[in-house]
Amino acid sequence: MNHRTVLRAEVVADIYAGPNCDQVKNLFRAHADGDMDESIDSADIVLKCKELPPGTIIEVRYPACPACGLARLDTLDASKKIIGHASKCECSFDWDKWAQDKYS
């Protein structure tokens, strides 16, 4: 079975968030197939199984380090909930600087 992408979203960094424009806030920048408008920015995306047809595949892809190829690591709390992401790769690549450069 072939699949067609009907919704695509990227987590982008608003690096000028907050009252003093000095905070970083992650947002989804989403675009649905057939949309005539520009992409929509949203803090959350909610997917409901009842609204998706059988055979739908949901895929999450993290950015890979350009130096060593590893995916950016999650930071977890004691219950294994994702609370953030590593600011540096194991090879010392600086993810925070990369985000600032890409989204400024």
Protein Blocks (a to p, Z undefined) as FASTA:
>chain_A
ZZddfbdcdddddfkgcjkopaccdddddddehiabdcdddfbdcddfklpcehiacddd
ddddfknopacdddddfkopafbdcfbdfkopafklmmmmmmZZ
